[in-house]
């Protein structure tokens, strides 16, 4: 090994450690004796005619599950949200700006075409094209360029240092697609399953990819993915045997599922939250006094105890949970304080006002949160009219379309992704339309610095800004609860989300 090669590898390791990147090993050891064969049916919580086969456009958990079944990424997460090598055999850097990616040899797409650097370059740069409509366009802005340096070698240059690039590339939106694909009417990926049928808003059917690049994987022959928006109906379908795994089990259903004898619940503590969104493009909900009043009207302890049966962690109106490595414990916890809420409402001239709030089963527990909020608001002179709307179409028709709605935000693997996607001024997922130049500057600086201590300090300042001035109320972080048939083996928590961070399909097997 030459001195230059050793230096590159050592620096790559140091840069990768900051991102949680491990240089060897793909995933945790599989429990003994997985069995091949079997067909299962899985129910997610929401679907619509906007369901997509394009990873760049995924917006719901159903999309993420579908995409991880059909496509592979350059990296993927393990149970501790560390980025492991996947389609990339190696990822190396000297300065966290210029990155060299070496691809695995012999990986093929579902149509038999061999994966090359051209596919990777196309997959990365398409997020920068407005015509793509990528949900991670703001994240991709930091990719200054990408080029093929050989059939299996890719050079990526960032606009500034970011040691979290390997973790970013494990996101479902960055899964690798075929450079020659002209549309996404079908799916031609390198993932564990091939597409058999796709009906947006209805179902997705996949079958085992016999040429998958991971030897022996996957184990199941066939998976059908559907959506059952109503939680009670979803649990009933599980207990009746109509489906074999469901995402989004309510805490109130845990005892019922486990009492059946043939089913279990897998709990994953996470950064998932349902939040009250106060739009900044409405003069009432943009007012600082109104926003503070709403924040003081949430009884977080009651919500944790009554709605989540303890399967939750108290939150503080910013998106990083206390167990996150970048969490700032010095931001004072906002209490439930109706009198302070009344004070701010009086200053805003809103005592006696009537305001509609839109809730839906699609935003987990928002219906009950809305009821609790309505009761507390009435006690201080604010009339909140709760409008319950169906799950079907909620995200496209109501979320962010009214002054007061509830959102439901999936956890992200890094602080950079969390802040960039949900709070940066230019992000399409900035629910409230909150724009803060100081916040954007801190975000850019944190992304550029290579000093871990300074990065944590900057992320801490961002949490303070969101807590003090942001236009969302985040009362608790929810544990993710999946219901499974006990004959479905191999399911393990990955904190990114339900169903093993949406990647369960390549790991589980049917033991019957």
N, C-alpha and C positions, 0 to 999 in steps of 0.2 A: 504494500500500500504506500503510495507516495505521500509526502508531507501535505501537499495540497488537498488530496482526498481526505486525509485524516482530519485536517482543519475544517473542511466542509462538513464532515459527518459530526464532529464535535459541536460545531456551532449550530448545526441543524438540531441536535439533541437539546442544546440549551434553549434555543428558540421554541422548540416543540414542547419542552416541559412547561413553559409559561402558558401554553395553550392546552395542556393536558394531553399532548400527543405522545403516544408510546411507540417506539421504533419497531417493535416486533410483536407478533401475535395479533389475531384478528378479533377474537371474542372469547368470552369465558368458556371453560370446558363444558361440554354438553353432558347432562346426567346420563348415567349408564343406560344402554340398550334402547335407544329411540327406535321406534318402529316405522317402517315405510308403508304408505297406503292410507286410504280413508278420505272421506269428503266431509267438510264441515260448512256450516252456515254461520255467519257472523253479523251482528247488528250494531251499527253505529247510531249516532243520535240525530243526524240531520243530513239531508241531501236535497238537491234541487236540479232544475234544468241547467244550472250553471256548473254542474259536476263536470270535471275535465280530466282528460288524459295527459295534459301538458303540466309537467311538474312545476314550471315557472308560475303557473296561474292557480295553484292549489290554495284554497282559502279555508277549508273545513277539515276536521279530523278524518272524515270519510275520504277526502282527496288524499290526505297524507298516507293513510293505510293503502289505498289503491296504488299510489305511486311507488311506495316501498315494495309492493309486491311485483311491480313490473319493471322497475329500473334499479340500478345500483349507483352509488356515489363513489367519489374518490376516497372518501373516508366514511366511517360510521361510528356511532357511539356505543360504548359499553355501559354496564350498569352504573358506573360512576360518572357518566357523561364525559369520559375521556375519548378523544378522537383516535380511532384505530385505523390502520391501513385497510383499504378495501380494493377498489380498482387501481388505486395507486399502490405501487410496490414500495416506493420511497418518496418522501417529501423533504427537501433539504433547503436550507437558506443560510446565508452568512449574516444578514442584516435585517431580516423580517420585512424586507421590501422586495428583493428579487428572490423568487422561489423556483426551484427545479422540481418537477414532478416526473417520476419514472413510472410508467404504466406496467401492469401485469401483462405478460405475454400470453397469447392464445385465448383471450376473452372474446366471445362472439355475441353479437346481437341475436335476437330471436329469429331473424330472417337468415342467419348464417353468416352475415358480414362480420369481419374481424374489427374489433375496437382499435382505433388508432388515435394519435395525438390530434388529428383534425377534428374528431368528434368532441374531444374535450375542449379544445379552443372554441369551437362553435357553441358548446353548451354553456361556457362561461360568459362569452361576449354577448350572447343573445339577450341577457338580462339588461344590457345597456341600451338596447334598441327599443325606443318607445313603442314601436309597433308590436312588440312581444306582449306588452301588458304585464310584465313580471311583477309579482308581489314583493320581490326583494330588489327592485331596481335601485333603491337608495343604498342598500348594502353593496351592490355591485359597482356603485360609483367609485369605490376605492380601488377597483381593478383598472389600472391605467392601460394595461394591454396584456395580451396573451398570444403566444405564437408556438407553432410546432418547431421543435429543435431536432426532430428526428421522428421516425415512425411511432416510437413509444415514449418520446420525451417532449415535455411541455415546459415552456418558460413563462412564468407569470410575474408581472411587475405591478406593484401596488403604488398608489399615490403617496403613501407614507407607511411607516412601519406598523405592522399589526401582527403580533405573534398568535392571534386567534384564528388565522386563516384556515388551518386544518379543521378546527371545530366548525367554522362557517361552512366549509365545503361538505360537512356531513348533514346539513339541513336538507329536507326533502326537495326544496325548490332548486337546489343545485345538483340534483341527480342528472346523470349523463344521458343525453339523447343522441340520436343518429343525425349526423351532419346532413345526410341526404334526404331526411324526412321532409316532405313538403307540407304536411298537415298533421294534425293529431286526431284524425278520424279513427285511427287505430293506434296501437302502442307497439313500438319496436325498441325494446330496451335490452339490458343485459341482466335483468333481475331474475329472482328465483321462480317466477311464474310467467306464463304467456297468457295473453288475453284470448278468452273464448267468446265473451259477450259483454257488451257495455250499453246500458240504457240509462242515460242521465236522469237522475231523480228516482230511479227504480232499482237497478241492481248492477253489479259487476261480477262476472264469473271468470275465474282464472284456473289454469291447470299447470301442473308441475313442469318446469323447464328441464328436460332431460340433459341439456348441455350447459347447465348452470356452472359457473366458474369455481364454485366451492364444492369440492368433492363430497358426494353423499347427500348434499342439501338440494332442495328442501325435502321434507318427509311426506307431507300430505300430497295426495293426487289432485285435489280440487278444493277450491274455496269459493263460496258465494258470499258476496258482501252486499248487505242491504242497509236501509236505515229505518228505524222505528222511533219516531220523535218522542212519543209519550213514554216516560220512564216505567210506569206501571205495566204498560203493554209490552215493553221491552223485557222486563223481568218475567212477566207471564210467559212470554215466548221462550225464554231460557228454561224455566221450570217445566214447561210442557214438552220440551225437547224439539221445538220447532227451530230453535237456533242453539248453538253450542258455545258461544261466547258473546258477551255484550259489553259495550263500553258505557261508562256513565251511570253506574248503579247509584241510586240515592242512599245516603247513610241510613235512612229509615227502612230500607229494604234489606240491609245486611243480615239481620237475624233471620228473616224469612228465607233468604237464599241459603244460608248455612244450615238452617233447620231441615232443609229438604233431604239432606243426606247424600244426594248425588251431585251437589253443586258446592262451589266455594267462591269466595271473594278475594281477589288479590288487591292489596292496598299499596299505593305508591305515594308517599308524601311528595308534594310538588309545589311549584310556583303558580299553579293554575288559579285564576281568580275570576269572579263575576263582579263587575264594577258598574256604578252609576255614572253615566256619561252626561256631562253638562256642556252642550255645544257652545263654542265661542262665537259662532256666527249669529247668535240670538242675543239681543240686548239684555234680557233678563238673566238668562243662564250664564252669560259672560261676566256678570257683575261679581266683584270680589266678595261682597257681603253675602250674596245668595250662595256662592260656592262654599264659603265657610259655614254657613248655616246648615247646609246639607251634610257637610262632613261631621258636624257636631251632633246631628240627629241619628247617626248610626250607632246602635247598641251592639258593639262587636262581640262582647261576651255572650249576649243573648243569641246572636246569630250563630256563633260557634256551638253553643250548647243545644239550642232548640232546633236549628235547621240542619246541622251537620253531625249531631250526636257525638261531638268531640273529634270527628275526622277532619280537622281543620286547624290552622295556625292563625293567631291574631295578626292582622295586617295593619299598615299605617299609611294608607293612601299613597304608596309608592310601590313599584312592581317587584322588588327583590325580597324574598322571604328571609326570615332570620337565619336559616341554615345555609344561605347562599354565601360563598366565600367573599363576595364583595359587599355584603350587607353592612350598613352603617348603623351601629347601635346607639349613636349619639343623637339621632333625630328624636325629639320628644314624642312619646306616644300620645296621639290625639284621643281624648276621652269622649265618652257619651255625655253631653252637657246640653240639655234642652234649653236652659236659661240663656246660655251663650248663643244658642241658635236663634232664640227669640230676639236677642239684642241685635244680631246681624240682620234678621228679617225686618226689624223695625227700621234700622238704618237704610235698608234697601227700599223701604216703602211697600213691603209685600205682605204685611199683616192683613189677613182676610182675602188674599189673592187666591185664585184657582188656577192650578197648572196640571196638565196631563202628563202622565208618566207611562211609557210603553214597556210592558213586561211580556215574557214569553217563556215557555218551557225550554226553548232553544238556548236561552241564557240560563245556565244551571242555577236553580233556586231563586231566580229573579222574581218569580211570582210571589213567593213567600217573603222575600226581602222587601218587595214593594208594599206588601200589606203591613209589615212591621213599620216601615218608613211612613206610610200613610197615617197610621195611628199616632206615631210620635209627632208628626208634623201638625196634625189636628190639635194636639195639646198646646202648641205654641202659636196657633192662629194661621196656619197655612193649609189650604185645601188641596191635597194632591188627588187627582182623579186617575185611578189605576186602570189602564186599558190593556187587558190581556189579549194578545194576538197569537195566532197559531205559529207553531215552529216552522211550518212550510213557508219558505220565502221570507222569514223574519230578517235574515241578514242582508238580503238585497232590497227589501221594501221598507223596513223600519229602522234598523240599526244605523245610527248616525244621521237619520233623515228627519228626526224630530229634536226639539230642544232638550228633552230628557228621555233617554233610553238606557237600557242595560246592555253591557257587552259581556263577552265571555272570552278571556284571553288565555291561549295555551302557553305553557312555560317555554322559554327559550333556553338554549344551553349555555349562553354566555351573556354577560352584562351588556356587551356591545350590541348584540342582536336584540336584546330586550329593549334597550333604550332607542336604538336606531329605528326599529320597526314600529314601536308604539308611541314614541314621544318626540322624535325629531320633527322639525317643522315641515319638511318636505315629504314625509312618509304617507302613503295612502291609507295606512292603518293607524294613523294618529286620530283616535276616535273623537276626541273633543275638538280637534282643529286647534289645539293649543300651540302657540308659537312663542318661543323664547330664545332670543339671540344669545344670552349668557349660557343657556343650556346647550345650544348647538355648538358653541365654542368649546365648552368643557368636553363634549362628546368627541369632537375632532381631536382635541389635545390628548384625551385618554387613549384614543385609537392609535395615536402616533407614538406615545411614549413606550419605551421598553423597560422602564423601571417599575416593577410590580407594586412597590409601596406607593409610588406616586399615582399609578393607575387606580389603586384602591381608594386613595384620597379623592381623586377626581370623581370617581363613581359615587363616593359618599356625598360629595357636594351636589351631584345631580339628583340623588335621592332627596336631599333637603329641598332643592328647588321644586321638585314635583310635589312633595308633601305640602309645602307652603303655598305654592302658586298654581299647581296643576288643576285641571278641571275634571278629575275623576275621583270617585270615592272607592277605595279598595278596602273592604272591611275585613276579609279573611282570605287566606290561601287554602285551597281545598286539597285534601288527599284525593288522588285519582283512584276510583274503585271500579274494577272490572269483575263481571260475573262470568264464571266458566263452568262448564260441565267437567266433573272430576276426571273423566276419561281423557280430557285434553291435557297433555303433559308438556313440560318444558317452559311454561310461562314464568318469567321473572320480571321484577320491577326495573324499568328504566325511567328515571325521573322526568324525561322530556314530555311524557304524556301516557295515556292509556294504551293498553295492548302492546306493552314493551316499547313505549315511545313510537307506536304505530308500526313497528317492524316485526311483530310477532310471527308473521306468516312463514318466514324461513327457519324459525327455531322450533315450533311446536309440532307435536305428533299426536296421533290418535291411538290410544291404548285400550282397545276393546276386542 
